[in-house]
Amino acid sequence: MVSINRRGGCKAAPGTGYESLRAAKQYEAMNPAVQPSRTAVLAALDRVRDPKSGKGLAEAGLVQGLSLAEGRVGFMLEVPAADAALYAPVREAAEKALLTIGGVQKAQVVLTTATPAPAAGVTRVRRGASVAPDAKADTAGMPPAERLQHVHRVIAVASGKGGVGKSTVAANLACAFARLGLRTGLLDADIYGPSAPRMMGLDAQPEFEDGKLNPLQAWGVKVMSIGFLVDEGAPMIWRGPMASSAMRQMIQDVRWGTDADPLDLLVVDLPPGTGDIHLTLVQKLAVDGVVIVSTPQEIALIDARRASAMFNKMNPPVAILGVVENMAFFPDPATGAPIPIFGQGGARTEAARLAVPFLGEVPIDIALREGADEGRPVVATAPESATARLFMGIARRLRDGA
């Protein structure tokens, strides 16, 4: 005895012994398991209507975590908790629709409910238990930071979150300032993950002269990094006080300029987070302003907000000079149209919320990435490229007061 399983096919009913096994084998021979195409699956699901929008399930954005394998298809149907009963028959209809696709022998649709996340730009505020602030981190009673000798202006580049391309932005901005004719320095303040030696193509050791380190130079920029003093692959297993001590030495014991040849601008590439290094920096070095770097998606913007809030709490507050959106889009290789891989416009919206300038969108650029890996910043080596011109525009705005 057999029962209908899907359009144009049949499946042996359980418990019928030898006849059942033979029928199953015949069915498998006539309907071999293959991996269905994503296009065919989405088309089948679009024939099932979303009861709320009237659109197909795929078009309505209800198909989450689609999984395709040989003879199998599955996905999550994620809906608001209040609509779970409404979508139970939709789940069954979706499974039946998937079983009509040639080669699909098993379909599984998991109905799950979603907990609403805060809207983009909305900061979650916890109530009840909380973590007490560190009294030692309060800058209110501390003397103001001193100006760095022979340095006219200091701009920090911060993100709050790692992996958003902050160091790439800092290195190319430093090169852009140098191309504008400014005597420029780059201080790699990321003690635990120094990137400047690799990004600027430097592999020497700085020399001591009269008790101070002379920074190395590349692409018209003076550069100092803890990476010049340790092996590239050596882990920096330092507690906070040790890292802060290293940061103080990088600030105070480096000869950035002289009376005859002062530095116009020092770019400081800060590490991710809001910890000891940042506190040491603002306590020991008068920072004129901060550029915030973020990717467009909310998960990166959350930490960008933390970084902005930290600088606003300093005494005196450190001005936010503007926001740069890195990895803003990937240009379609065929048409050049922007593909917003990480979302769209999040940093621009955040800049408006902070009431600071939005400095620009840096695309996902293969040449930019290759230049960072090879120690050839794109601003210095391909100044006519679109990305280099973008960094030059940002540098001009910062030079002129954003």
Sequence and secondary structure as in RCSB ss.txt:
>XXXX:A:sequence
MVSINRRGGCKAAPGTGYESLRAAKQYEAMNPAVQPSRTAVLAALDRVRDPKSGKGLAEAGLVQGLSLAEGRVGF
MLEVPAADAALYAPVREAAEKALLTIGGVQKAQVVLTTATPAPAAGVTRVRRGASVAPDAKADTAGMPPAERLQH
VHRVIAVASGKGGVGKSTVAANLACAFARLGLRTGLLDADIYGPSAPRMMGLDAQPEFEDGKLNPLQAWGVKVMS
IGFLVDEGAPMIWRGPMASSAMRQMIQDVRWGTDADPLDLLVVDLPPGTGDIHLTLVQKLAVDGVVIVSTPQEIA
LIDARRASAMFNKMNPPVAILGVVENMAFFPDPATGAPIPIFGQGGARTEAARLAVPFLGEVPIDIALREGADEG
RPVVATAPESATARLFMGIARRLRDGA
>XXXX:A:secstr
 EEEEETTEEEE TT HHHHHHHHHHHHHHS      HHHHHHHHHTSB TTT SBTTTTT EEEEEEETTEEEE
EEEEEGGGHHHHHHHHHHHHHHHTTSTT  EEEEEEEEE     TT      SS     GGG  TTS      TT
B  EEEEE SSTTSSHHHHHHHHHHHHHHTT  EEEEE  SSS  HHHHHT  S  EEETTEEE EEETTEEEEE
GGGTS TT      HHHHHHHHHHHHHSB    SSS BSEEEEE  SSSSHHHHHHHHHS   EEEEEE SSHHH
HHHHHHHHHHHHHSSS   EEEEEEES  EE TTT  EE TT SSHHHHHHHHHT  EEEEE   HHHHHHHHHT
  HHHH TTSHHHHHHHHHHHHHHTT 
